[in-house]
Amino acid sequence: MHELSIAISIVEIAAEQLDRHGGGRVQTVHLRLGPLSGVVKEALVAAFPLACDQTPLQGATLDIEDVPLEIYCQRCGQNRPAQSPQMMLCNVCGTPSARVVRGRELDLISLEICDDEVCNDQTPAAG
C-alpha cells in the first residue's frame, strides 16, 4: 500500500511547517485529492493515523477535498466534467479528450495548528 508512504510524506511536510511556525500541534491537515492522483482515498485515510503515531501530528485529523475530474472539450470549447476516469469523454457532448484540466491533484492545502496551551485548554476533561 503506497498510501502509507504518501501519508508519511504528508506528516513529514506538516512537521517541517510546524517547526517553521514555532511549534504547537497540528489538529487538521487539509488536502485536495483528484481521481487521477493515483491515491486511493480510503487507503490514505486508513494509513494517516499510522503515519502520525509518535510524531507532532499524533491525533491530527485528515480533511480531504475531492477534486472532480475535468477535461477540455475541443468540440464544446470549454472545460467540462469527464464521464469517468476510465471514460475520458465530455459529459455534455460525449467527445473524447486526453487534455486533463483538473483531477490529478494531491495537494497539501493548509494545516490547522494550535499552541500547546490552547490545545490543552480545548482537551475535554475526563469524567
Phi, psi and omega in degrees: 000104181286351177296330177296317179294326176293316178299319178297318178297319178299316179297318180297316179296315180297319179296321176298316179295322178299317177298318180298331182262014173085021175093202186104205181221139177276125177267317184219139173251126181255126180237157165246134184224124179260158182293342178259015181287341184085010182246132175273114185307313183297322179291322178295316178299319179291325183281335186303311179299326177295318180293330182280341185305129179060035174232172175296351180261004181305129181090354180289155176252159180247122179249117184247123173267120178282125178264125181288153177281124182228136179238162172267123179264116180298319183293313180283335182073025182216163170285133183222155173295144174275153179299320177190168176298333179274333181244090182280064181243143175303130181288348181264309186247350178084006180288133178289150178209141175253004184266096181279127179263317178218151176130355178261001189296140163215084188240130170278113187271310183200166176234139170263115184242139173233153175291152180304321181295316180293318179298319181294326178292333183268355180288126181296143180287144178287144179179000000 
